[in-house]
Amino acid sequence: MASSTTTIDLAPKQDSEQTGNPSPSTTISPSVPTNPYTTAHAHLLTHGFVILPATLFPSFSLPSLRAAATRLTHSARTGHWPYIRTLPKQFPPWPSDPSHGIWGVQHLLHPSNPDALLFARSYFDSELLRYACAMMGMTSSKNNEKDGREELVMELYNLLVRPDDKFALRWHRDDIAADATKEEEEARLCPPEGKPSAKHTQWNLALYDDASLIVVPGSHRRARTEVERNAHPYEDDMPGQMVVRLKAGEVVFYDNNILHRGVYDSSVERATLHGSVGSVGGGERARNVLQHGVGEWVGGIKYLEGEEEWMRVAEGMRERLVELGRVSGDVGFFSKEE
């Protein structure tokens, strides 16, 4: 099984012996522009995911985030935090009873979470949001404070944890049903020339080394092959599959419609922050976001009412999420029974 074990090198290159097409497990060819945001976006467009090194995000305190994740996970496992992903259910809605085990903790930014402000600082981190803008094709630059963040919409921030028992997710795309026809997939994955293909992006920030995500590179830009379409939902050896191996502190951005699955080891500690953001005009994201229940509490956030610059950006993002909920109404669920 192939694996992606190295991060993308975002430093400018003087020379290189690389030729041919870039591989997901190597650095990008120097023919790609050296703007780090543009380089990362190019890698995402080609492969469907890109791993960014921890050094890009110096404001993240792994010890503090790990401690907060441990506290909230303990509350979730013991029934004191009702917002959880329960075994063996894969998609929302999830029950609040942890007695059969959990594999995720929801709503890190909920105002009743004592560590909400700590998690908010990581979710609304200025450098992370610059890369999020870049992944959606917006112009990003450290020297440009209006680099797209004024158009961002707050979405989800959850925690993926060690399951209480062996657990795996089936092969899926987050927003395209498993029974979609080839034509339906192509309509979603191959937009007309000149039309933006993404109004959202998502990422995993590993607080410990994590090798749970498995992807088929390049599958975000095409319909499934006949082999993929006819494969077992939990196929362990999908042609071309790759394990995305993250070191603690690394961030992987990935297209939510890349063909992917998760395989979770109950014997290995896991705490991976799983976030997403949208942009203005991405109303089609309403179901994917609101089905998690974030609209039930996002209007009550008060801790963002401060003077710090990141809080101003965050409050704008929160207001745009509230508006998305207001105009969307009942959005239903992606796969309610799974």
SEKEMI-373305 format. One record per residue (C-alpha): residue number from 0; residue in one letter; x, y, z. Coordinates in steps of 0.1 Angstrom, whole numbers. Example, Ala and Ser with C-alpha at 12.3 -4.5 7.8 and 13.67 -1.06 7.14 Angstrom:
BEGIN
R   nr  rest     c1     c2     c3
R    0     A    123    -45     78
R    1     S    137    -11     71
This chain:
BEGIN
R   nr  rest     c1     c2     c3
R    0     M      0      0      0
R    1     A     14     34    -10
R    2     S     17     61     16
R    3     S     23     99     16
R    4     T     50    103     42
R    5     T     66    137     33
R    6     T     51    172     33
R    7     I     51    195      4
R    8     D     83    216      2
R    9     L     71    252      1
R   10     A    105    268      0
R   11     P    117    283    -33
R   12     K    140    259    -53
R   13     Q    173    269    -70
R   14     D    176    237    -91
R   15     S    162    202    -93
R   16     E    167    169   -110
R   17     Q    130    161   -109
R   18     T    112    156   -142
R   19     G     78    144   -152
R   20     N     46    146   -131
R   21     P     48    154    -94
R   22     S     40    126    -70
R   23     P     19    130    -39
R   24     S     48    117    -18
R   25     T     75    141    -32
R   26     T     80    178    -35
R   27     I     64    198    -63
R   28     S     85    205    -94
R   29     P    101    240    -93
R   30     S     81    248   -125
R   31     V     52    254   -101
R   32     P     51    291    -89
R   33     T     71    296    -57
R   34     N     43    315    -39
R   35     P     37    289    -11
R   36     Y     -1    294    -12
R   37     T     -2    289    -50
R   38     T     21    259    -47
R   39     A     -1    242    -21
R   40     H    -32    249    -41
R   41     A    -16    235    -73
R   42     H     -8    203    -54
R   43     L    -43    201    -41
R   44     L    -58    205    -76
R   45     T    -36    178    -90
R   46     H    -37    152    -63
R   47     G    -68    161    -42
R   48     F    -48    167    -10
R   49     V    -17    185      3
R   50     I      2    180     35
R   51     L     16    212     51
R   52     P     44    212     76
R   53     A     39    221    113
R   54     T     65    249    109
R   55     L     39    270     89
R   56     F     17    273    120
R   57     P     39    284    149
R   58     S      9    297    169
R   59     F     -4    262    174
R   60     S      5    249    209
R   61     L      3    211    206
R   62     P      6    205    244
R   63     S    -23    229    251
R   64     L    -44    215    223
R   65     R    -37    179    234
R   66     A    -46    187    270
R   67     A    -79    203    259
R   68     A    -87    174    235
R   69     T    -80    150    263
R   70     R   -104    168    287
R   71     L   -132    170    262
R   72     T   -128    134    250
R   73     H   -130    122    286
R   74     S   -162    141    291
R   75     A   -175    126    259
R   76     R   -166     90    267
R   77     T   -182     94    302
R   78     G   -215    109    290
R   79     H   -208    145    300
R   80     W   -205    159    265
R   81     P   -235    150    243
R   82     Y   -220    160    210
R   83     I   -203    128    198
R   84     R   -198    105    169
R   85     T   -209     71    181
R   86     L   -199     36    170
R   87     P   -208     21    146
R   88     K   -226     50    128
R   89     Q   -207     67    101
R   90     F   -227     98     92
R   91     P   -250    123    111
R   92     P   -272    123    130
R   93     W   -255    105    159
R   94     P   -271     96    192
R   95     S   -258    111    224
R   96     D   -253     78    242
R   97     P   -216     68    244
R   98     S   -222     33    258
R   99     H   -213     16    225
R  100     G   -181     37    221
R  101     I   -173     69    202
R  102     W   -149     78    174
R  103     G   -154    116    173
R  104     V   -163    146    194
R  105     Q   -184    173    179
R  106     H   -187    211    182
R  107     L   -154    222    197
R  108     L   -165    258    194
R  109     H   -197    253    213
R  110     P   -200    281    240
R  111     S   -205    255    268
R  112     N   -170    240    261
R  113     P   -146    254    287
R  114     D   -118    252    261
R  115     A   -138    267    232
R  116     L   -116    298    231
R  117     L    -84    277    228
R  118     F    -99    257    199
R  119     A   -112    289    183
R  120     R    -77    304    182
R  121     S    -66    274    161
R  122     Y    -96    273    139
R  123     F    -95    310    131
R  124     D    -57    311    130
R  125     S    -47    337    104
R  126     E    -21    316     86
R  127     L    -45    286     85
R  128     L    -72    307     70
R  129     R    -48    321     44
R  130     Y    -42    286     33
R  131     A    -79    278     34
R  132     C    -84    308     11
R  133     A    -57    295    -13
R  134     M    -73    261    -14
R  135     M   -105    277    -27
R  136     G    -86    296    -54
R  137     M    -86    329    -36
R  138     T    -55    351    -37
R  139     S    -34    347     -5
R  140     S     -5    366      7
R  141     K     10    374     41
R  142     N     12    410     30
R  143     N    -24    413     20
R  144     E    -48    414     50
R  145     K    -78    413     26
R  146     D    -68    380     11
R  147     G   -102    364      9
R  148     R   -108    360     47
R  149     E   -136    386     45
R  150     E   -156    362     24
R  151     L   -151    331     45
R  152     V   -180    313     62
R  153     M   -175    295     95
R  154     E   -184    258     92
R  155     L   -174    228    114
R  156     Y   -147    221    139
R  157     N   -147    186    154
R  158     L   -122    161    169
R  159     L   -115    127    156
R  160     V   -104    103    184
R  161     R    -93     68    190
R  162     P   -124     46    187
R  163     D   -134     23    216
R  164     D   -134     -6    192
R  165     K   -121    -14    158
R  166     F   -138      8    133
R  167     A   -136     19     97
R  168     L   -155     42     73
R  169     R   -166     29     39
R  170     W   -152     44      7
R  171     H   -171     76     -1
R  172     R   -172    111    -13
R  173     D   -185    135     13
R  174     D   -211    152     -9
R  175     I   -219    126    -37
R  176     A   -240     96    -29
R  177     A   -226     61    -34
R  178     D   -253     53    -59
R  179     A   -246     83    -81
R  180     T   -243     76   -118
R  181     K   -212     83   -138
R  182     E   -229    113   -154
R  183     E   -240    126   -120
R  184     E   -205    123   -106
R  185     E   -190    141   -137
R  186     A   -215    169   -133
R  187     R   -203    176    -98
R  188     L   -166    169   -102
R  189     C   -159    184   -136
R  190     P   -175    219   -136
R  191     P   -177    240   -168
R  192     E   -146    259   -179
R  193     G   -142    290   -159
R  194     K   -165    280   -131
R  195     P   -149    278    -96
R  196     S   -148    241    -85
R  197     A   -147    248    -47
R  198     K   -166    271    -24
R  199     H   -152    253      7
R  200     T   -122    234     20
R  201     Q   -115    211     48
R  202     W    -84    199     68
R  203     N    -71    176     94
R  204     L    -46    189    120
R  205     A    -30    159    138
R  206     L    -22    164    174
R  207     Y     -5    130    174
R  208     D     10    111    144
R  209     D    -20     99    124
R  210     A    -23     74     95
R  211     S    -61     69     95
R  212     L    -70     87     62
R  213     I    -68     67     30
R  214     V    -74     84     -4
R  215     V    -72     76    -41
R  216     P    -51    106    -55
R  217     G    -67    123    -84
R  218     S   -101    108    -79
R  219     H   -116    142    -70
R  220     R   -115    152   -107
R  221     R   -132    122   -123
R  222     A   -160     97   -119
R  223     R   -153     64   -104
R  224     T   -138     37   -125
R  225     E   -158      5   -130
R  226     V   -134    -13   -105
R  227     E   -140     14    -79
R  228     R   -178     14    -85
R  229     N   -180    -23    -81
R  230     A   -155    -27    -52
R  231     H   -166    -37    -17
R  232     P   -175     -7      4
R  233     Y   -146    -16     28
R  234     E   -121    -27      1
R  235     D    -87    -29     17
R  236     D    -67    -27    -15
R  237     M    -84     -2    -38
R  238     P    -62      4    -69
R  239     G    -40     35    -65
R  240     Q    -50     40    -28
R  241     M    -26     59     -6
R  242     V    -23     62     32
R  243     V    -20     99     43
R  244     R      6     98     71
R  245     L      7    129     92
R  246     K     33    138    118
R  247     A     20    156    149
R  248     G     14    192    140
R  249     E     11    187    103
R  250     V    -21    197     84
R  251     V    -36    180     54
R  252     F    -61    199     33
R  253     Y    -81    176     11
R  254     D   -109    178    -14
R  255     N   -140    164      3
R  256     N   -151    147    -29
R  257     I   -118    127    -33
R  258     L   -126     90    -30
R  259     H   -115     83      6
R  260     R   -121     63     37
R  261     G   -109     61     73
R  262     V    -95     31     91
R  263     Y    -91     36    128
R  264     D    -70     15    152
R  265     S    -85     13    187
R  266     S    -50      6    202
R  267     V    -34     38    189
R  268     E    -40     72    205
R  269     R    -57     97    182
R  270     A    -67    133    185
R  271     T    -70    150    151
R  272     L    -88    183    147
R  273     H   -111    181    117
R  274     G   -122    215    103
R  275     S   -139    231     73
R  276     V   -147    266     61
R  277     G   -168    278     33
R  278     S   -170    310     13
R  279     V   -198    334      3
R  280     G   -219    320    -25
R  281     G   -214    284    -14
R  282     G   -251    277     -5
R  283     E   -248    242    -18
R  284     R   -228    235     14
R  285     A   -258    241     36
R  286     R   -267    204     41
R  287     N   -231    192     47
R  288     V   -227    218     74
R  289     L   -260    222     90
R  290     Q   -268    185     93
R  291     H   -243    184    121
R  292     G   -264    207    143
R  293     V   -241    237    144
R  294     G   -269    260    136
R  295     E   -285    252    170
R  296     W   -259    270    190
R  297     V   -237    292    168
R  298     G   -260    322    174
R  299     G   -251    321    211
R  300     I   -213    325    208
R  301     K   -201    355    229
R  302     Y   -164    348    234
R  303     L   -155    362    200
R  304     E   -166    397    210
R  305     G   -131    410    216
R  306     E   -106    435    202
R  307     E    -81    411    187
R  308     E    -79    410    149
R  309     W    -86    373    146
R  310     M   -118    378    166
R  311     R   -131    404    141
R  312     V   -125    379    113
R  313     A   -141    351    133
R  314     E   -172    372    142
R  315     G   -177    379    105
R  316     M   -174    342     96
R  317     R   -199    334    124
R  318     E   -224    359    112
R  319     R   -222    345     77
R  320     L   -229    310     90
R  321     V   -259    323    109
R  322     E   -272    338     77
R  323     L   -266    305     58
R  324     G   -288    287     84
R  325     R   -315    314     82
R  326     V   -319    311     44
R  327     S   -315    274     41
R  328     G   -342    260     63
R  329     D   -345    222     69
R  330     V   -316    207     49
R  331     G   -319    170     58
R  332     F   -290    146     60
R  333     F   -265    131     36
R  334     S   -270     95     47
R  335     K   -292     94     77
R  336     E   -294     57     83
R  337     E   -257     49     80
